[in-house]
Amino acid sequence: MQPTRLTVRKDRRSLEIAFGDEEVYELPAEMLRVLSPSAEVQGHSPDQRKTIGGKRNVEIMQMEPVGQYAVRITFDDMHNTGIFTWDYFLDLGRNREDKWNAYLEELEEKGMAR
């Protein structure tokens, strides 16, 4: 499903993505950065996935289209290797609370800070 709107907020700390009028999500830049679909974060298998801390104040610098299916986000820490597909955005939006809580638990378990 392709989004009908994709807007970076003026403060660059969140992204609003809409899939029609029914599904509109605001995704914090911090969440997008720490859950980036990049190999740098996700690894090449589940056991290679990395926990990224210290990104509480990260901002979105720019977005570039990738074909008709995704965007590449450049964050102000210069991370830009994640390709965010429409399906990935939809999953993040629909499961935001669960994914965020799992991330916070992971940080706590590893003694890391946001």
C-alpha positions in Angstrom: 0.0 0.0 0.0 1.4 3.4 -1.0 1.2 6.3 1.4 -1.0 9.3 0.4 1.1 11.7 2.5 4.6 11.7 3.9 5.7 14.8 5.8 8.6 15.6 8.0 7.6 17.9 10.8 9.1 21.3 11.0 11.2 20.4 14.1 12.6 17.4 12.1 11.9 15.1 15.0 9.1 13.1 13.5 7.5 12.0 10.3 3.8 11.8 9.6 2.7 9.2 7.1 -0.8 8.6 5.9 -2.3 5.6 4.2 -5.6 7.1 3.1 -7.7 8.9 5.7 -8.1 6.0 8.0 -4.4 5.3 8.8 -2.3 8.3 9.8 0.8 7.7 11.9 3.3 10.0 13.5 6.7 8.2 13.8 9.4 9.8 15.9 12.8 10.3 14.3 14.4 8.4 17.2 12.2 5.4 16.6 12.9 5.4 12.9 16.7 5.7 13.5 16.9 2.9 16.2 14.6 0.6 14.2 16.2 1.4 10.8 15.8 -1.5 8.3 19.5 -1.1 7.4 22.0 -4.0 7.7 24.0 -1.8 10.1 21.1 -2.0 12.6 19.3 -5.2 11.6 22.3 -7.2 10.6 22.0 -10.0 8.0 20.2 -12.3 10.4 18.2 -11.9 13.6 21.2 -12.8 15.8 23.2 -10.0 14.2 20.7 -7.2 15.1 22.2 -4.4 17.1 20.6 -2.3 19.8 21.2 1.4 19.1 21.1 3.8 22.1 21.8 7.5 22.5 19.5 8.7 19.7 16.9 10.6 21.7 17.6 13.9 20.0 18.2 12.6 16.4 16.6 14.5 13.6 15.6 13.8 10.0 17.8 15.8 7.6 16.3 14.6 4.3 14.3 11.9 2.5 15.0 10.6 -0.9 12.6 8.5 -3.0 13.7 5.0 -3.8 11.7 3.9 -6.8 7.9 3.8 -6.2 8.2 1.7 -3.1 10.4 3.4 -0.4 12.4 6.3 0.8 15.9 6.6 2.2 16.1 8.8 5.3 19.3 10.7 6.2 19.5 11.4 9.9 21.6 14.1 11.5 24.0 11.5 12.8 24.7 10.8 9.1 23.0 7.3 9.1 21.4 6.9 5.7 21.7 3.3 4.8 18.1 2.2 5.6 15.5 1.8 2.9 12.1 2.4 4.5 9.5 0.7 2.4 5.9 1.6 2.5 5.2 -1.8 4.1 7.8 -1.2 6.8 6.3 2.2 7.6 2.8 0.6 7.8 4.2 -2.1 10.2 5.9 0.6 12.4 2.7 2.6 12.5 0.4 -0.3 13.3 2.7 -1.8 15.8 4.3 1.4 17.2 3.6 0.8 20.9 4.7 -2.8 20.9 7.9 -2.1 18.9 8.8 0.9 21.0 8.2 -0.9 24.3 10.3 -3.9 23.1 13.1 -1.4 22.3 12.9 0.3 25.7 13.1 -3.1 27.4 16.1 -4.1 25.3 17.8 -0.9 26.3 17.2 -1.5 30.0 18.4 -5.1 29.8 21.6 -4.0 28.2 22.1 -1.0 30.5 21.9 1.5 27.7 20.2 4.9 27.5 18.1 6.6 24.9 
